[in-house]
Amino acid sequence: MKKTKMYLGLSALVVAGIVLIAADHIDALSTTGQTADVTDFFAFEPTEGSDNTVFVVDLQTNVLPDLAYGEFDENVLTEINIDTNNDLVEDLVIQAIPRDGRMYFFGPVAPAQTGLNSTVMTDLPLGDVTISGATAVIETTADGVKLFAGPRQDPFFFDFFQFNAVIGGMAPGGFKPAGEAEDTFDGANTLSIVVELPNSMLGSTSGTNALGLEVYKTWVTTNVKQ
């Protein structure tokens, strides 16, 4: 594999399963204010019984609705890691990096090295797509891979200010009932990277979830150019 640029991993969000969700909004201080900060990672079948898998990586600059959003940072490589033999080490990676208004994807491919450092695998392009603005743009390749990059509505419901009040001992009543809780991130966007591709490109599944379904163990990292 051709080796090009070296990166140092700064943040990671581990996910294992078919539809597992996690969130990490503005608490990784070294990544705040750039798209190295991962907020959510989703992996799922687009429809029941589908032979495809969808990966959604949500990144951020600022998340509150009244704050301005930045753009994808060209010094940040986003990497979806896939474990195919259940050893919790990446066997395949899907990479995404922006250049001049487009998001370029590479893989799935065995990484040049595992762990924190990564190399952009430019000799195995997966496709590329215009980074969307107000109108969503989705590209479909000849291999049936669908690609998207751009702002999307933040999917995470969280009463951020009430949470802080509870943690700070300023809310003796605790959390608000469901009907009264406020979605702090309503109207806010994340910067999203979406890849849908055939499972045949991903190799073997590496485990089972709580429902007994075969799944991939997968996580996402962001890497900043040294």
C-alpha positions in Angstrom: 0.0 0.0 0.0 1.2 3.5 -0.8 2.2 5.5 2.3 1.5 9.2 2.2 0.8 11.4 5.2 1.3 10.5 8.9 -1.3 11.4 11.5 -1.5 11.2 15.3 -4.8 10.0 16.7 -6.3 12.4 19.2 -9.8 11.2 20.0 -11.6 7.9 19.8 -15.2 6.6 20.3 -15.6 2.9 20.6 -18.8 1.2 19.4 -19.6 -2.5 19.0 -22.9 -3.7 17.7 -25.5 -3.3 15.0 -27.2 -0.1 16.3 -25.1 1.2 19.2 -25.0 4.9 19.9 -22.7 7.1 22.0 -22.2 10.8 22.4 -19.3 13.0 23.4 -20.1 16.7 23.0 -17.3 19.2 23.7 -15.5 17.5 26.5 -12.3 16.5 24.7 -10.4 19.7 25.3 -7.6 19.1 22.9 -10.1 18.7 20.0 -12.7 21.4 20.8 -13.3 23.8 18.0 -12.3 21.5 15.2 -13.7 18.5 13.5 -11.3 16.1 15.3 -14.0 16.2 18.1 -16.3 13.1 17.6 -19.9 13.6 18.9 -21.7 10.4 17.7 -21.0 7.2 15.8 -23.7 5.0 14.4 -23.5 1.6 12.6 -26.7 -0.1 11.3 -28.4 -1.9 8.5 -30.4 0.5 6.3 -33.3 -1.9 6.2 -34.0 -5.2 8.0 -32.2 -8.1 6.3 -30.1 -5.7 4.1 -26.7 -6.8 2.8 -25.4 -3.3 3.4 -24.1 -1.5 6.4 -24.3 2.2 7.1 -21.7 4.1 9.1 -22.4 7.6 10.3 -19.8 9.7 12.0 -20.8 13.0 13.5 -18.2 15.6 14.2 -18.5 19.1 15.6 -17.0 22.5 16.0 -19.6 24.2 18.3 -22.9 22.6 19.1 -25.2 25.2 20.7 -27.8 26.6 18.2 -26.7 30.2 18.6 -23.0 29.5 17.8 -21.5 29.5 14.4 -20.3 26.3 12.8 -17.0 25.7 11.1 -16.1 23.5 8.2 -14.3 20.2 7.9 -10.7 20.6 8.8 -8.4 19.6 6.0 -5.8 18.5 8.6 -8.1 16.0 10.1 -8.4 12.4 8.9 -11.5 10.5 10.0 -11.1 6.7 10.2 -13.7 4.1 10.7 -12.0 1.0 12.2 -13.4 -2.5 11.7 -12.4 -5.6 13.6 -13.1 -8.8 11.7 -11.5 -11.4 14.0 -12.6 -10.4 17.4 -9.2 -9.3 18.8 -10.3 -5.6 19.2 -7.6 -4.5 16.7 -8.6 -2.9 13.4 -8.3 -5.2 10.5 -9.9 -2.8 8.0 -10.2 0.9 7.9 -12.4 3.3 5.9 -10.9 6.8 5.7 -12.3 10.2 4.9 -10.4 13.4 4.4 -11.6 16.8 2.9 -9.9 18.7 0.2 -11.2 21.8 -1.6 -14.9 21.3 -0.9 -15.0 17.6 -1.4 -14.7 14.6 0.9 -12.4 11.8 -0.3 -12.9 8.3 0.9 -10.4 5.3 0.9 -10.8 1.6 1.8 -12.0 -0.6 3.2 -8.4 -1.7 3.4 -6.0 -3.2 5.9 -4.2 -0.3 7.6 -0.5 0.4 7.1 -0.2 0.3 10.9 -2.6 -0.1 13.8 -3.0 2.1 16.8 -2.8 5.8 17.1 -0.8 6.6 13.9 -2.4 6.4 10.5 -1.5 6.7 6.8 -3.9 7.8 4.1 -4.3 4.8 1.8 -4.5 6.8 -1.4 -4.1 3.8 -3.7 -7.5 2.3 -2.8 -10.0 5.1 -3.4 -13.6 4.4 -2.4 -15.1 7.5 -3.9 -15.6 11.2 -3.2 -18.5 13.6 -2.8 -19.1 17.3 -2.7 -19.4 18.6 0.8 -23.1 19.5 1.2 -24.4 22.9 2.2 -28.1 23.6 2.5 -29.0 20.9 -0.1 -27.8 17.4 0.7 -25.7 15.7 -2.0 -25.3 11.9 -2.1 -22.9 10.2 -4.5 -23.4 6.5 -5.4 -20.3 4.7 -6.9 -20.3 2.0 -9.5 -19.8 -0.5 -6.6 -23.0 0.5 -5.0 -21.3 2.6 -2.2 -23.2 5.7 -1.1 -21.3 8.7 0.3 -22.3 11.9 2.1 -20.5 14.7 3.9 -22.0 17.9 5.3 -24.1 19.4 8.1 -27.0 17.5 9.5 -29.4 18.0 12.4 -27.8 16.8 15.7 -29.6 13.5 16.5 -28.7 13.6 20.2 -31.4 14.6 22.7 -29.9 16.0 25.9 -31.0 18.6 28.4 -27.5 19.9 28.8 -28.2 22.8 31.2 -30.3 20.7 33.6 -27.6 18.0 33.5 -25.1 20.6 34.6 -27.5 21.8 37.4 -27.9 18.3 38.7 -24.1 17.6 38.6 -23.5 21.0 40.3 -26.0 20.3 43.1 -28.2 23.1 41.9 -31.2 21.0 41.0 -32.5 19.2 44.1 -35.4 17.8 42.2 -33.1 16.0 39.8 -33.8 15.6 36.1 -37.0 17.0 34.5 -39.8 14.6 33.4 -39.7 13.6 29.8 -42.4 16.1 28.8 -40.6 19.0 30.4 -37.0 18.2 29.4 -35.4 20.6 26.9 -33.4 19.4 23.9 -30.4 21.7 24.1 -29.2 20.6 20.7 -32.5 21.1 18.9 -31.8 23.2 15.8 -28.0 22.6 16.0 -26.1 20.8 13.4 -23.2 18.4 13.5 -20.8 17.8 10.5 -21.6 14.3 9.3 -19.8 11.7 7.3 -21.9 8.9 6.0 -20.8 5.7 4.2 -23.2 2.9 3.1 -21.5 -0.1 1.5 -22.1 -3.8 0.8 -21.1 -6.2 3.6 -19.1 -8.1 1.1 -16.5 -5.3 1.2 -16.2 -5.6 5.0 -15.3 -9.3 5.4 -16.5 -11.5 8.3 -18.5 -10.2 11.3 -16.7 -10.4 14.6 -19.3 -11.0 17.3 -22.9 -11.1 18.3 -25.0 -8.5 19.9 -27.6 -8.8 22.8 -30.2 -10.1 20.2 -27.9 -12.8 19.0 -27.3 -11.1 15.7 -24.0 -11.2 13.9 -22.3 -7.8 14.0 -19.1 -6.0 13.3 -17.0 -4.5 16.1 -16.3 -1.0 14.9 -15.1 2.3 16.2 -14.0 5.7 14.8 -10.9 7.8 15.4 -9.9 11.2 14.3 -6.3 11.9 13.5 -4.6 15.3 13.1 -1.7 15.9 10.8 1.7 16.3 12.5 
